[in-house]
Amino acid sequence: MRTLLNIIWLVLSGFWMFLGYLLAGVILCILILTIPWGIASFRIGVYALWPFGRTIVEKPRSGVGSFLGNVVWVILAGWWLAIGHILTGVAMCITIIGIPLGIASFKLVPVSLMPLGKDIVRTDEARALVHH
């Protein structure tokens, strides 16, 4: 089922959002000082390309540096990527079949706004982390 959802997601949303993250990453890497944000953009872009079966977890040691980095990220790229996820989610929720995909798009909004201090892991790994 995950594979089917990922394929439908890829066609309807994932590829276009991936291109947005790719563009943001390239621009941020060109600016040299913002390379860490560019790398975060590429990492989240791959997640946005194929999200089902993976999830976001907080890094236990992230702190003030991640928070300040996220403030810079929101200003440089996060706000328009979040808008892309919101618009895509609304469009997908128009049909009953698209509602799970729309919800997945809405779940990407927080990480599109604040990617630093988070890890992308397989869903079963996240469950194992919770139980420890």
C-alpha positions as CSV (number, residue, x, y, z in Angstrom):
1,M,0.0,0.0,0.0
2,R,2.9,2.4,0.8
3,T,4.4,1.9,-2.6
4,L,1.1,2.6,-4.3
5,L,0.6,5.8,-2.2
6,N,4.1,6.9,-2.9
7,I,3.7,6.4,-6.7
8,I,0.4,8.4,-6.7
9,W,2.1,11.0,-4.5
10,L,5.1,11.2,-6.8
11,V,2.9,11.9,-9.8
12,L,0.5,14.4,-8.2
13,S,2.7,16.3,-5.8
14,G,6.1,14.7,-4.8
15,F,8.0,15.5,-8.0
16,W,6.9,19.2,-8.1
17,M,7.6,19.7,-4.4
18,F,11.0,18.0,-4.8
19,L,11.8,20.4,-7.6
20,G,11.0,23.3,-5.2
21,Y,13.3,21.9,-2.6
22,L,16.0,21.3,-5.2
23,L,15.8,24.9,-6.4
24,A,16.0,26.2,-2.8
25,G,18.9,23.9,-2.1
26,V,20.8,25.0,-5.2
27,I,20.3,28.7,-4.5
28,L,21.3,28.2,-0.8
29,C,24.4,26.3,-1.8
30,I,25.4,29.0,-4.3
31,L,25.3,31.6,-1.5
32,I,28.1,29.6,0.3
33,L,27.2,30.8,3.8
34,T,23.9,29.1,3.6
35,I,25.2,25.6,2.5
36,P,23.9,23.9,5.7
37,W,20.4,25.1,4.8
38,G,20.9,23.9,1.2
39,I,21.8,20.4,2.4
40,A,18.7,20.4,4.7
41,S,16.7,21.4,1.6
42,F,18.0,18.4,-0.4
43,R,17.4,16.0,2.5
44,I,13.8,17.2,2.9
45,G,13.2,17.3,-0.8
46,V,14.0,13.5,-1.0
47,Y,11.6,12.9,1.8
48,A,8.9,15.0,0.0
49,L,9.5,12.9,-3.1
50,W,8.7,9.6,-1.4
51,P,7.2,10.2,2.1
52,F,5.1,7.1,2.9
53,G,6.9,4.7,5.1
54,R,9.1,7.4,6.6
55,T,8.5,10.0,9.3
56,I,10.2,12.9,11.0
57,V,11.6,12.7,14.5
58,E,13.3,15.3,16.7
59,K,17.0,15.0,17.2
60,P,17.6,14.7,20.9
61,R,20.6,17.1,21.0
62,S,19.3,19.9,18.9
63,G,19.1,23.2,20.7
64,V,19.4,26.9,20.3
65,G,21.6,26.6,17.1
66,S,18.9,24.6,15.4
67,F,16.3,27.1,16.4
68,L,18.3,30.1,15.1
69,G,19.0,28.2,11.9
70,N,15.3,27.5,11.5
71,V,14.6,31.2,11.8
72,V,17.0,31.9,8.9
73,W,15.5,29.0,7.0
74,V,12.0,30.4,7.3
75,I,13.1,33.7,5.9
76,L,15.1,32.3,3.0
77,A,13.0,29.4,1.8
78,G,10.7,27.8,4.4
79,W,7.7,30.0,4.0
80,W,7.2,29.4,0.3
81,L,7.8,25.7,0.5
82,A,5.2,25.5,3.3
83,I,2.8,27.5,1.1
84,G,3.4,24.9,-1.6
85,H,2.5,22.0,0.7
86,I,-0.6,23.8,2.0
87,L,-1.8,24.5,-1.6
88,T,-1.1,21.0,-2.7
89,G,-2.8,19.6,0.4
90,V,-5.9,21.6,-0.2
91,A,-6.0,20.6,-3.9
92,M,-5.6,16.9,-3.0
93,C,-8.4,17.1,-0.4
94,I,-10.9,18.1,-3.0
95,T,-11.5,14.4,-3.8
96,I,-12.2,11.7,-1.3
97,I,-9.5,9.5,-2.7
98,G,-7.0,12.4,-2.4
99,I,-7.6,13.1,1.3
100,P,-4.8,10.8,2.6
101,L,-2.4,12.5,0.2
102,G,-3.6,15.9,1.3
103,I,-3.1,15.0,4.9
104,A,0.5,13.8,4.0
105,S,1.1,17.2,2.4
106,F,-0.1,19.0,5.5
107,K,2.2,16.8,7.6
108,L,5.2,18.2,5.6
109,V,4.4,21.8,6.5
110,P,6.1,21.8,9.9
111,V,9.3,20.2,8.6
112,S,9.3,22.6,5.6
113,L,9.2,25.5,8.1
114,M,11.7,24.1,10.6
115,P,13.9,21.4,9.1
116,L,17.0,21.7,11.4
117,G,17.0,19.6,14.5
118,K,15.0,16.8,12.8
119,D,15.8,13.5,11.3
120,I,13.9,11.5,8.7
121,V,13.6,7.8,9.6
122,R,11.7,4.8,8.5
123,T,8.4,4.5,10.3
124,D,9.4,1.2,12.0
125,E,12.6,2.8,13.3
126,A,10.5,5.6,14.8
127,R,8.3,3.1,16.6
128,A,11.4,1.4,18.0
129,L,12.7,4.7,19.2
130,V,9.4,5.5,21.0
131,H,9.4,2.1,22.8
132,H,12.9,2.5,24.2
